[in-house]
């Protein structure tokens, strides 16, 4: 069993690494083709699209992973049909909301960009149920291959479109083409599925019943994860938002892997296990510790070299991202810990604590983000995210304690490793004539 888990982790890690390398390469190419304000517009478009999706999330994929009936054709066809219907409804809802968003953000380009969200919803709704079923079967070799191939083809389409038309039209069309790839390829993940539109009332009620807490959690999770982007899009230029987006995308490389690890390994493994309390903690502690300690050292090293790396990789239009990265990376670190804890709670059948944690994070952002922006500008948005993630961590820790588990000592030690690595490596770099002094790592520089 440990060997099998290591093999699955290897597939997940390799797939994730390749995907992130492709995305990073795409990011570097696009920053040389497109201006920062175009990135800002696309960040807003993506944020609004994800928000509308999550505001109608009934946990179809999560239900497929957790349900004992998921392999029944009547179940997965019901889930697939509900997903398609939801995509169509979201596409129609888009045209109702376009005037609202256009009026609030007051940018003429949005009149052209926003209607394209309907295409994303149709494509997402038409995705195969094979992906969550593969996750349920812990077929990480299939999910990893799917993600690599779909990302590679989508990236080629996005870059080619942007190169041929280096403006908002090229970027939007490229993103639509890129979204077609995972929808088409998802039907090749599992070949044993037979699709037929149908709705079984029993299974439909099961899916919707499971989804009530997922819905609450998804809505609040979206707001708590994207409030910074939504607020910044209103109060700063799209160029500044584009620079902030570059910093977030670099830091989110680390956090995204924890999301993948949690959803594809931790959640289904805990859900399939009969261990609870101290026995479950014993089974998780060693592998979890290896992951968080390695992640802490990696993030700490990245924080130390972040300004040198940004100045080397990006042109001068994007150098402001270096000032944002230390705080944004620290918020990504807290998100890693929270994501691991959250997936344990989902596996234990207690999704309400995920919702409580996201509510706490959202409340923190609503209070702290405006104060931070007034005091130190856009740089302080990262610090506000760190504080809000700490509130989320506290809620999830309470939930875990009620189930007889907890990883606070492990997490505190890992955080100290992160900070120690960042300061020691930065001090060594400064002595070698690279970068700023170590004590300036987390200073609030106003952009």
VEXTORVO-400249 format. One record per residue: x, y, z of N, C-alpha, C in turn. Coordinates in steps of 0.1 Angstrom, whole numbers, plus 2048, in hexadecimal, padded with zeros to 3 digits. Example, Ala and Ser with C-alpha at 12.3 -4.5 7.8 and 13.67 -1.06 7.14 Angstrom:
<sites>
8847C784E87B7D384E8847DF84E
8807EA8478897F584788180084F
</sites>
This chain:
<sites>
8087F480080080080080980D800
81380E80981B81A80882281C7FA
8268107F482D8117E78238167DD
8168117DD80C8167D48098257D6
8098297E28068377E58128407E0
81E83B7E182A8427DC8298437CD
8258387C68248387B88198427B3
80E8437BA80484D7B780985B7B9
81085D7C481586A7C782086E7BC
8278647B88318677AD82A86B7A0
81F86579C818869791812877792
80C87979E8068867A18118917A1
81D88E7A68278987A782D89B799
82F89079183589278482B89977B
81F89577B81589C7738138AB777
8138AE7848128BB78881E8C4784
82A8BE7868368C57828378C8773
8338BF76B8338C275C8288CD759
81C8CB75F8128D575C8178E3761
81D8E476C8218F177182D8F7768
8358EE7638408F275B83A8F874E
8308F17488298F673C82390473F
81C90574A81591274D81F91D74F
82A91A75683492475983A92974C
83D91F74384392373683992B72E
82C92872F82292F72882193E72E
82293E73B82294B74282D95473D
83994F73C84595773884395C729
83E95372083C957712831961711
82696071881B96971781F97771D
82797772782B98572D83498C723
83A98671984198C70F839990703
82D98A70282498D6F781A9986FB
81599770880A99F70C80E9A9717
8079B47188099BE7228029BA72F
8079BF73B8019BC7487F29BE749
7ED9C97427DF9CB7447D69C073E
7DB9BA7337D39AE72D7D39A3737
7DE9A073F7DD9967497D399A754
7D39A77577C99AB7617BB9A875D
7B79AB7507AA9A874B7A799A74C
7B09917487AE9837487AD97D756
7B498375F7B397F76D7A5981772
7A098D76F79299077378898776C
78A98475F78197B75878196D75E
78D96876178E95B76778895A775
78A96577D78596578A77696578A
77096D78276196E78175C96177C
76295A77275D94E76D75E943778
76994277F76A93878A76093B794
75E94879775494B7A274694779E
74294979273494578E73393678E
73D92F78A73D92078B73B91B79A
7439217A374391D7B07369217B8
73092C7B37239307B97189277B6
71A91E7AD7109147A97159067AB
7209047B37268F77B471E8EE7BE
71A8E27B97138D97C171B8CD7C4
7288CE7C27318C37C67308B67BE
72E8B87B172C8AC7A87398A37A8
7448AA7A67518A27A575489C7B3
7528A47BE75589E7CB74C8937CE
7408947CA7368897CD73A87C7C5
73F87E7B97438727B274F86B7B9
7588737BE76386D7C575F8667D2
75686C7D97528667E674785C7E6
73F85C7DC7338537DC7368457D9
73083C7E173282D7DE72A8297D2
7228317CC71A82E7C07208347B3
72C83A7B47318417A973483979D
73682C79E73982379272C81F78B
72082179271481E78C711827780
70F82277470C82B76870183576A
6F78317726EC83A7756F084677D
6FA8437866FF84E78F708857786
71285277F71B85B77971586276D
70B85C76770386275C6FA86D761
6F586B76D6ED8767746F6882777
70287F77D70C889780710891773
71288976971789075C70C899756
6FF8947576F489C7526F28A875A
6F38A77676F18B37706FC8BD76D
7088B876A7138C17677118C975A
70C8C27507098C87436FE8D3745
6F48CF74C6E98D974E6EE8E5756
6F68E375F6FC8EE7677048F775E
70C8F17557148F974C70B902742
7008FD73E6F79047356F191073D
6ED90D7496E69187516F0923755
6FD91F75770792975A70A93274E
70A92C74270C93373670193E734
6F493A7376E99437366EA94E740
6EF94A74D6F09547576FB95E754
70595A74C70F96474970A970742
70196F7396FC97A7326F398373A
6EE97E7456E698674F6F098E757
6FC98975A70598F76470F99975C
71099774F71A99F7487189AE74B
70C9B474A70A9C274C70E9C675A
70C9BE76470F9C177271E9C2773
7269B876E7349B976F73A9C4767
7359C775B73A9D17537389DF75A
72D9E176072A9ED7677339EF773
7359E477B73D9E578774C9E8785
7519E277B7609E37787639EE76E
7599F376675A9FF75E7669FF755
7679F474D7729F374376B9EF736
76D9F672B7669F371E76A9E5719
7769E071C77A9D37167719C871C
76C9CA7287649BF72E7579BC726
7529C671F7469C37167499B970C
7559B87077599AE6FE75D9A1704
7649A171076A99671676098D71D
75799372574F98C72F745982728
73F98571C73697B71673D96D713
74B96E71275296170F75195771B
74E95C72674D95373274394872F
73894B72772E94072473493471D
73E93671574592B70E74C923718
75392972275A92172C750918734
74591D73773B91673F73690A737
73390C72A72E9007227398F6721
7458FA71F7508F071E7528E972C
7528F07377548E97447488E0747
73C8E47437318DB7467318CE73E
7388CF7327388C372A7448BA72C
74B8BC7377578B473A7528A673F
75A89C73C75788E74075788C74F
74F88375475087F76275C875764
76387275976E86975B77986E764
77B87C76478588176D78387E77C
77788278177587F790775870792
77086878977085978B77E85478B
78785A78379585678379B859790
79786579579C8697A379885F7AD
78B85B7AD7858527B678D8457B6
7918407AA7988347A87A78357AB
7AB8427AF7B98457B27C28427A6
7BC84479A7C484178D7CC84E78A
7D68517927DD85D7907E585D783
7E985277E7F08517717E7857766
7DA8547677D085975D7CE86875E
7CB86C76B7C887B76D7D588376A
7E187E76D7ED88676A7EF88775B
7ED87C7547EF87D7457E588673F
7D98867447CE88F73E7D289D741
7D78A174C7DA8AF74F7E68B4747
7F08AB7467FB8AF73E7F88B272F
7F18A87297ED8A971B7E48B5718
7D98B67217D08C171F7D68CF721
7DF8D072B7E68DC72E7EF8E0722
7F78D671D8008D97127F98DE706
7EE8D77027E78DB6F67E08E96F8
7DA8EB7047D48F87077DE903706
7EA90170C7F490B70C7F990F6FE
7FA9056F57FE9076E77F39106E0
7E790D6E37DC9156DD7DC9236E2
7DE9256EF7DE9326F57E993B6F0
7F59356EF80193D6EB7FF9406DC
7FB9376D47F99396C67EF9446C3
7E49436CA7DA94E6C87DF95B6CD
7E695C6D87EB9696DD7F696E6D4
7FE9666CE80896A6C58029706B8
7F89696B37F296E6A67EA97B6A9
7E497C6B57DC9886B87E098D6C6
7EB9946C87EF9986D67E79A36DC
7DA9A06DE7D19A96E47C79A16EC
7BC9A86F17B29A16F97AB9966F1
7A99986E47A298F6DC7AA9826DB
7B79836D87BF9776D87C096F6E5
7C09766F07C19706FD7B4969700
7A996F6FD79C96970079A95C6F8
79C95E6EB79A9526E27A49476E5
7B094A6E97B99406ED7B59396FA
7AF9407037AA93970F79E93070C
79593470378A92C70078F91F6F9
7999206F079E9146E97A590B6F3
7AC9126FD7B390A7077A9902710
79D90871279390171A78D8F6713
78D8F67067888EA6FE7908DD701
79D8DF7037A58D37047A18C970F
7A08CE71C79D8C572778F8BF725
7858C671F7788C171D7788B5713
77F8B77087808AC6FE7888A0704
7948A370A79C89870E79789171A
78E89772278889072E78188372B
77C88271E77587671A77E86A717
78B86D71779486271579B85D721
79886372D79E85F73A79A85073D
78D84D73D78884074078083B734
78383072E77C82C722771823725
76F81F73276481573575781C739
75682973874A83073B74183272F
73483073172A83272672183D72A
72184872271985472670B85471F
7028587276F48597226ED86372B
6E786E7256E187872D6D5872735
6D58747426CA86F74A6CB876758
6C087575F6C087A76D6B8870776
6C086877E6B985F7886B6867794
6AA8687986A68717A36AD86D7B0
6AF8607B36B585D7BF6C48627C0
6CB85F7B56D98647B46DA8737B3
6D08797AC6D08887AC6CF88E7B9
6C68897C26C488E7CF6D188B7D8
6D78807D56E387C7DD6EE8877D9
6F088A7CC6FA8937C86F78A17CE
6EB8A67CD6E78B37D26E88B47E1
6E48A97E76E58A87F66F38A97FB
6FC8A27F570A8A37F87108B17F5
70A8B77EB7108C47E670C8D07EE
7038CF7F86FF8DB7FF70A8E2806
7138D980D71E8DF8147298E380A
72B8DB8007348DE7F67318EB7EF
7248EE7ED7208FA7E77239067F0
7209057FD723910806732912807
73A90780874890880974E90E7FC
74990A7F074E90F7E374C91E7E2
7409227E673D9317E57469397ED
7479357FA75093C80375E93B7FF
76292F7FB77092C7F77749367EB
76B9377E276E9407D677094E7DB
7679537E37689617E87759637F0
7789597F978395A8017909597F9
7909517EE79C94F7E679E95A7DB
7949617D879496A7CC7909797D0
78D97B7DC7899897E07939937DD
7A098F7DF7AB9987DC7AB99D7CD
7A99937C47A99967B679C99F7B2
79199C7B87859A37B57869B27BA
78B9B37C678D9C17CB7979C97C4
7A39C27C17AD9C97BA7A99CE7AC
7A19C57A579C9C97987949D6798
78E9D97A37869E57A578E9F17A8
7989EF7B079F9FB7B67AD9FD7B0
7B39F47A97C09F67A37BF9F4794
7C99F878C7C99F677E7CA9E877A
7C59E476E7C79D77697D59D3767
7DE9DD7657EC9DA7647F29D5771
7EE9DC77C7F29D878A7EC9CB78D
7E09C878A7DA9BB78C7E19B0785
7E69B37787ED9AA7717FA9A6778
8019B077D80E9AD78580B9A5791
8009A97987FC9A17A47F99937A0
7F29917947EF9847907FB97B78D
80698178881297A785818975793
81897E79D81D9797AA81496E7B0
80796F7AF7FE9657B48009587AC
80295879F80494C79781194579A
81C94D79D8289467A282793F7AF
8209467B881F9417C68159357C6
80B9367BD80092C7BD80591E7B7
81191E7B18179127AD8189087B8
81C90D7C481D9057D08109007D5
80790A7D67FA9077DC7F28FE7D3
7F38FF7C67EB8F77BD7EE8E87BE
7FB8E57C17FF8D77C37F88D17CF
7F78D97DA7F08D47E67E18D17E3
7DB8DA7DA7CD8D87D67CC8CB7CF
7D58C87C67D58BC7BE7D88B07C7
7E28B17CF7E58A67D87D98A37E1
7D38AD7E77C88AB7F07BC8A57E9
7B88AA7DD7AC8A57D77AE8977D0
7BA8947CC7BC8887C57C187D7CD
7C78807D97CD8767E17C88767F0
7C98827F67C48828047B6880806
7AD8877FF79F88680079A8787FD
79D8727F17988647EE79E85A7F7
7AB85C7FC7B18528057AA852812
7A885E8187A185F825793859824
78C85D81977E85981777D849816
78784381078783480E78C82D81B
79283482479882E83078E82D83B
78F82284378782084E78D82685B
79A82B85A7A183086679C83E869
79B84087679784D87B79F851887
79E85E88C7A58628987B4860897
7BA85B8A27C885A8A47CE851899
7C78468957CC83D88B7CD84487E
7C384C87A7C485386D7CF85D86E
7D18648797DC86E87A7E9867878
7EB85B87E7F785487D7FA85086F
7F084C8687F284885A7F6854851
7F08608547F286C84C7FF87384F
80387385C80D87C86181A87B85A
81F86F85782D86E85182D873843
82486F83B82487482D82188282C
81888783481489583582089D839
8278998438338A084883D8A183D
84089683684A89782B8468A1820
8398A281D8348AC8138358BA818
8318BD8258318CB82983F8D082C
8478C78318558CC83385C8CF826
85A8C681C8618C980F85B8D5809
84E8D780A8478E380584C8F080C
84E8EF8198538FA8218618FF81C
86A8F581A8778F88158778FE807
86E8F87FF86D8FD7F186890B7F0
85D90E7F885891C7F88619267FE
86892280987292B80F87D92E806
8829247FE88C9277F48879307E9
87B92E7E58759377DA8749457DF
86F9477EB86E9547F187C95B7F1
8869547F489395A7F589895F7E8
8959587DD89B95C7D08909637C7
8849667CD87996A7C587C9777BD
8839817C388598E7BC88F98C7B1
89A9847B38A49817A989E97A79E
8959707A188F96879788597078E
87D97979487498178C87B98A783
88699178888D99A77F894993774
89898677689E97F76B89597A761
88997576587F96E75C876978755
87298375B86898C75686E999752
8679A074886C9AD7458679B774F
86C9C474E86A9CE75885C9D175B
8529CE7528449D175583F9C8760
8459BD7638409B476D8499B3779
8539BB77B85C9BA7868569BD793
84A9C47938449C77A083F9BA7A7
83E9AF7A08399A27A684399E7B0
8509A17AF85A99D7B98579A27C7
8519AE7C884E9B47D58429AD7DC
8399A87D382D9A17D88309937DD
83A98C7D783C97E7D883D9787E6
84697E7EF8479787FC83A976804
83298180482597F80B81B976804
81B9777F781296E7F081795F7F1
82495D7F282994F7F482594A802
82595380C82294F81981394C81A
80A9538137FC9508127FA94280B
8029408018019337FA805927803
80F92A80C81392081680891C81F
8019268247F692482D7EA91D826
7E99208197DF9198117E290A80F
7EF90780E7F38F980D7EE8F181A
7F28F78257EE8F08327DF8EF833
7D88F982F7C98F98307C38EF826
7C88EE81B7C38E58117C58D6815
7D08D381B7D28C58207C88C382B
7C78CC8347BD8CA83F7AF8C983A
7AC8D183179E8D182B79A8C4825
7A48BE81D7A18B18177A08A6820
7A78A782C7A589D83679789E83B
7928AA83E7848AC84377A8A7839
77C8A982C7738A4821773895821
77E88F82377F88082377887B82F
77888283A77187E846762881846
75D88783A74F88A83974B896841
75489F8437508AB84B7538B8842
74C8BA8377508C582F74C8D3835
7448D283F73F8DF84574B8E784B
7558E08507618E88557698EF84A
7688EA83E76E8F18337668FE830
7598FD83175190983075491383B
75590E84775791785376591E851
76F91684C77C91C84A77C927840
77592483577592E82A76D93B82E
76393983775B94483C76594D845
76D94784D77694E85578095584D
78594F84278F95583A789961833
77C95F82E77596A827773976830
76F97383C76D97E84677A986849
78597E84A79198584C79598E840
79398983479699182878E99E827
78199C82B7789A882A77C9B3833
7829AF83E7879B98487959BE845
79E9B58427AC9B88417B09BD833
7AA9B98287AE9BD81B7AC9CC819
7A19D281C7A09E081A7AA9E8822
7AC9E482F7B59EB8377C49E9832
7C79DD82D7D49DB8277D79E481B
7CD9E58127CE9EC8067D09FB809
7C9A008137C9A0E8177D7A1281D
7DDA088247E9A0B82B7F6A09823
7F69FE81B8029FB8148009F8805
7F49F98007F29F67F27F19E87EF
7F39E47E27F19D77DD7FA9CD7E3
8069D07E880F9C77EE8089C07FB
8019C88027FB9C380E7F09B980C
7EB9B88007E19AE7FD7E69A0801
7F399D7FE7F99908027F998E811
7FC9988197FC9978277EE99582D
7E499B8277D699982B7D298A828
7D798581D7D497781A7DA96D824
7E69708297EC9688337E4968840
7E09738447D89748517CB96D84F
7C496E8437B79688417B9959840
7C495483A7C694583A7C9940848
7CE9478517D094385F7C3941866
7B99498637AC9488687A593B863
7A79388567A292C8517A9920857
7B69218597BD91685F7B891286D
7B491D8757AF91B8827A2913882
79991687978C90F87878E901874
7978FE86A7998F08667A08E8871
7A88EF8797AF8E88847A58E488F
79B8ED8917908E989B7888DD896
7858DD88977E8D18837868C5885
7938C588279B8B988379C8B5892
79D8BE89B79E8BA8A97918B38AD
7868B78A87798B08AB7798A28A6
78189F89C78289189778F88A89C
7958908A67A08898AC7AD8898A5
7AF89389C7BC8948957C18A2895
7CD8A58917D38B28917E18B288D
7E58BC8867F38BD8807FA8CA883
7F58D188E7FA8DF8918098DF893
80E8D689B81D8D689E8258D4891
8208CB8898278C887C8278D5874
81C8DC87381B8E886B8238F4870
8248F587E82C90088383A8FE880
83F8F188184D8EE87E8508F1870
8478ED8678498EF8598498FE855
84190685C84191485984E91A85E
85491686986191B86D86C917863
86A90B85D874907853873910847
86791384386591D83886C92A83A
86993084686E93D84987D93D84A
88293285189193185389892F846
89292783D899925830899932828
88E93A82888D946821898950826
8999528338A295C8388B1958837
8B394B83A8C19478398C794882A
8BE9438218C39438138C495180E
8BA95A8128BB96880D8C796F813
8CB96C8208D79728268E396D81E
8E496181A8EF95C8138F0962805
8E49647FF8E496B7F28E99797F3
8E59807FD8E898E7FF8F798F801
8FD98680890C98680A9139847FD
90C97C7F491297A7E790F9857DD
90898F7E190599B7D88F99997D0
8F09907D48E398E7CD8D79927D6
8CE9997D18C299C7D88C39A67E3
8B89A97EA8B89B27F58BB9AB802
8BD9B380D8C09AC81A8B59A381F
8B899A8278AD99082C8A2997834
8A59A183B89B9A88448919AF83B
8939B182E88A9B88268809AF81F
8819A282287899881B86A99B81C
86599E8288579A082A8539AE82D
85B9B88298589C682B84C9CA821
8449D38258399D881D83D9E3814
8439DF8088479E97FE83A9ED7F6
8389FA7F582C9FF7EE830A007DF
8289F97D682A9FA7C8825A077C2
</sites>
